[in-house]
Amino acid sequence: MTEKKIESKFYDRNYFKVRYVDNLQPYYRLVNLLEEMDLHKDDIVFDFGCGNGLLLKAFTEYGISVKQYSGIDFSVSAIEMAKEEASTRPDPGFPIQFENSDILAFCSSHPGQANAAFAMDFSEHVADQEWLDFLQSIYRSLDKNNGRLFLHTPNAEFLLEIMKRHNFILKQFPDHIAVRSGKENANLLKQAGFRKVTVRHIAHYIPLLKPLHLMRWLPGLGKFFKARLFIIAEK
């Protein structure tokens, strides 16, 4: 269990420029997951840890229509960049807002309002107890009948993540303080109240590493070749 916490000032403009503007891979891994999201035109969407607005960009470019979109992030720089990027794009056809807010505060003021919440490439940046607190708040922000949370994150059981954890050849990103396994993620989601949790293992988004996913069927060793997790949690 990790208790480390990273301050919002770490996530400045340079951070988002290097990781998410100059590098297009995070955007296209979101695009590749659009088909799995099962979104509807009546969905109210909360995008937690929205960063510089990549999910909304994907919605706009690939014709995903929802009822309303809200992006929430505790980084002032992220929200500024998300607003700037959104202003350069065509009207998506639904209301959007970006809010610089703590997740607990935002969810407290929006109980039961969202049909779909997102935490894409976010959970690995948050220590265990804080993440559980966030999940419990997100759970309360979701509609009781059809609320669902979509989560994408690295898999702690993947060979390269194990190497990073032990500083063997590779080093972990300093902001990836809590990379978890599918089981660990599912346990936290169920502790937060989610009734049904579906964990899918997906291939790495880097072309050179993607073929490793084919080895996931190896008896006894397959779990070490499942790079990423896509999780759907339902109330």
N, C-alpha and C positions, 0 to 999 in steps of 0.2 A: 504494500500500500504506500503510495506516495502522498506527501503532504505539502510538497513544494508549490509555490504560487508565483506566477510571473506577472509583473505590474504592467498596466496598460501602455506605459511609455515605451516598452520594448517594441510594441507594434506600431511603429511610426511609418511615415510615408516611404522611407527607404526600404523597410521590411516588405511592404506590400508591392512596391515596384519590382524588387528583385525576385520575390517568390511568386507573384501572381499577375504581374503586368508584362515584364520581360520574358517570363517563363509561361508558355501557353499550355503546358501539360495539365495543370490543375483545372483549367477551363474545360478542356476536351474530355477529361475523365468525368466531369459533371454531365457533359453532353451525352456521353455514352450510357449514362444511367437514366436519362429522361424516360426511356421506354418502361423502366421498372417502377416509375413513381405513381402511375395510375391517378393522375390529377384530373379534376373535373372543373368545369367552368363556374361552378357554384362554391368552390373551395376558397376559404379564407386562409392565407398562408402566412405563417410566422417563420422567418429565416434567422435562426439564432446563430450568432457568430458569423454574420453575413460577410464580414471582411469588406472588400472593395466592390461587392455586388455581382459576383460571377454568376450566381444562380439566376438572378433577374436577367442578366445578359443572355443566358442560355434560354430562358423562357421567351425573351423577345426575339432572338434570332431563329428559334425553332418553332415559333407559333404556338407556344403553350399558353392557354388562356385560363385565368382563374378569376375569382370575384374580387379579390383584394390581396395585395402583397405588402408585408411589413418586414424590413430588414433591421435587425437589432445587433448592435455591437458595442462593447465597452471602450473601444479605441476611437478617439476623436478623429484621428487620421483616416481610419477605415471608412467612417461615415462620410467624411468630407470627400474622399475619393469616389465612394459609391454614388454620391449625389452628382458629382462632376461627370462621371461616366454615363450615368442615366440621362443626364441632360443632353448628351450628344446623340442619343438613340431615338428612333421613332417612338411615338406613344404606343405602349403595349396594348392599349385598349381596356385597361383596368386601373383602378387607383393604386398608387404606390407611395410608400413613405419609408424613410430611413430614420432610425432613432438611436441616438447615442445614449445607451441606458444599460444599467445592470439588469441581468436576466430576472433576478428575483423581484425587482421593483416592477419591471415591465409586466411580468406574468401576474403579479398581484393586482395590477390595474386592468387586466384583460382576462378575467376568469371565463373559461368555457367558450371562448370566442373563435378559436381556430379549428379548422377541419384537418389541416395538414401543417406539421411543423418540421423544420429541417435543422440538422446539426451536421453539416457536411465538412469533413476534415477539421473538426473542432474539438471533439472529446479528448483527443490525445494531448491537447494543450492545457488540460484542467486536472488538478489533483483530485483524488478519489472522493473525499468527503464533499468538496465543493461541487464536483460533478453530480453526485447523488442529490445534493440540494437543488441543483439546476434541473435535474430530471424530474424531481418531485414537483417543482414549480411549473415546468413545461407540461407535465401531466395535467395539472389543474387548469392550465390555459387552453386545453383542448376540449372540444365538444364531447359530451358524454356518450353520444350515440355513434359517431363515426370518426372520432379523433385518432390520428395516427402520426407517428414520428418516424422520419426517415433519417438514417444515420450512416455516414460513410467514414471509415477510419482505417489506418494500418492494422495488420494482424500481428500480435505479439509472438505468435508461434511460427511466423515466417522465418526462414533461415537467416535472411539478411537483418531482420529486426533483432534476432538473437545475437548476431555478431555485433550489432551496434550496442546492444545492452551490455556486452562484455568488453567493449572497446577493442574488438578483434578485427583489425584491418580497417573497418568502417567506424565512423563516429556518428552518434545520434545528433539530430538537430537539437539545439539547446532549448527550443520551445516545445519539443515533443517529450513532455515530462511524464506521460502516463499512457503509453501504448499498451493496449489490453488485448486479450484473446477474445474470441467469439463468446466463450462461456462466461468470461468475466464481464463482458458488456451485457450479456443477457441477464446475468444475476443482478446487476445494478438496475437495469430497466424493470425487472420484476419487483425488486425492492421498492422502486419508485411508484409501483402500482399498475404497471402495464400488464394486461391480461395475456396477450399473445405476442410473442417475440419470434420473428423469423430471421435467422442468420444465414446469409449467403456468402460463400467465399468466391471472390472474383480475382481475375488475373491482374498482375501489376500493369500499370499504365505505360511504363517505359518499354518500348519495343524490344530491347535487348533482353529484358527480364520476363516479358510476357510468356514465352514458351515454357518457362518453369511450371506454369499452371498445369501443363499436361502431365506432370509427374505427381499430381495430387492423389492419384489412384494407387500409388505404390503402397503395398502392405507395410504398416508400421512406420513408414517414413513420409507418407503423403502429406501429413499435416504441416510439414516444414516447407511446403511449396505453395501454400495458399497465402498469397500476398496481402490481399485487401478484404475488408469486410463491408458488406452492404446489408444493413439491418432495418427491418420494418417492425415497429412496435405499435400495437393497437390497444386501445382502452377496453 
